[in-house]
């Protein structure tokens, strides 16, 4: 039952994010705003426990969520053959850019702290 409450929290927060995004004409997608709201809501045990149980359930069945993607790839094999090399290049490049940005963001506060400690 807690897992269903967690799923309800996820859906409610995503819906609120969608309403905010569309209602205020924000440049961010609704699900992104919903995740920001979820981040804030996770401070409360009323939200945290049910969402954790729902997340554990979804993670235990994660492989099932990839079936639609696999079927989509299978139905578009001709496009994959035509653009596969370019897609692979873009995926690898964007992954490396994401890793570099993440490493920089994680390294930056530590660097600032060390620099202030040396003064």
C-alpha positions in Angstrom: 0.0 0.0 0.0 2.9 2.3 0.8 4.2 1.8 -2.7 1.0 3.0 -4.2 1.1 6.1 -2.1 4.7 6.7 -3.3 3.5 6.3 -6.9 0.7 8.8 -6.2 3.2 11.3 -4.8 5.3 10.9 -7.9 2.3 11.5 -10.2 1.0 14.4 -8.1 4.3 16.2 -8.1 4.8 15.6 -11.8 1.3 17.0 -12.5 2.0 20.1 -10.3 5.3 20.6 -12.2 3.4 20.3 -15.5 0.8 22.8 -14.4 3.5 25.2 -13.3 5.4 24.8 -16.5 2.4 25.4 -18.8 0.6 27.9 -16.6 3.6 30.2 -16.1 5.0 29.5 -19.6 8.3 28.4 -18.1 11.1 27.1 -20.4 11.5 24.0 -18.2 9.5 20.8 -18.9 6.9 19.9 -16.3 8.6 16.6 -15.3 11.8 18.5 -14.5 9.9 20.9 -12.3 8.2 17.9 -10.7 11.6 16.4 -9.9 12.6 19.7 -8.3 9.4 19.6 -6.2 10.2 15.9 -5.4 13.6 16.9 -4.2 12.1 19.4 -1.8 9.3 17.0 -0.7 11.8 14.3 0.1 12.8 16.2 3.2 9.5 15.0 4.8 9.1 11.5 6.0 5.5 11.5 4.9 6.8 11.6 1.3 10.2 9.9 1.7 9.1 6.5 2.9 6.3 5.8 0.3 8.5 7.1 -2.5 11.4 4.9 -1.4 9.2 1.8 -1.4 7.9 2.7 -4.9 11.4 3.4 -6.1 12.6 0.0 -4.8 9.7 -1.7 -6.6 10.4 0.1 -9.9 14.1 -0.7 -9.6 13.4 -4.4 -9.1 11.4 -4.5 -12.3 13.6 -2.1 -14.3 14.4 -4.6 -17.0 10.7 -4.7 -18.0 10.8 -0.9 -18.7 13.3 -1.5 -21.5 11.1 -3.7 -23.5 9.2 -0.9 -25.3 12.6 0.7 -26.2 13.8 -2.6 -27.6 10.7 -3.0 -29.7 11.0 0.5 -31.0 14.6 -0.1 -32.1 13.6 -3.4 -33.8 10.8 -1.6 -35.8 13.3 1.0 -37.1 16.3 -1.1 -38.0 16.6 0.6 -41.4 17.0 4.0 -39.8 19.5 2.5 -37.3 21.5 1.1 -40.2 21.4 4.5 -42.0 22.1 6.8 -39.0 23.6 4.3 -36.5 27.1 5.6 -36.8 26.1 9.2 -36.3 23.8 8.3 -33.4 26.6 6.4 -31.7 29.0 9.4 -32.1 26.4 11.8 -30.6 25.7 9.4 -27.7 29.3 8.9 -26.9 30.1 12.7 -27.2 27.1 13.7 -25.1 28.0 11.2 -22.5 31.6 12.5 -22.2 30.3 16.1 -22.1 27.9 15.1 -19.3 30.7 13.4 -17.4 33.0 16.4 -17.8 30.4 18.8 -16.6 29.5 16.6 -13.6 33.1 16.2 -12.6 33.7 20.0 -12.9 30.6 20.8 -10.8 31.6 18.2 -8.2 35.2 19.4 -8.1 34.5 23.1 -8.1 33.3 23.5 -4.4 36.2 21.4 -3.2 38.7 23.5 -5.1 37.1 26.7 -3.7 37.3 25.3 -0.1 41.0 24.3 -0.5 41.7 27.8 -2.0 40.1 29.5 1.0 41.9 27.2 3.4 45.3 28.2 2.0 44.7 31.9 2.7 
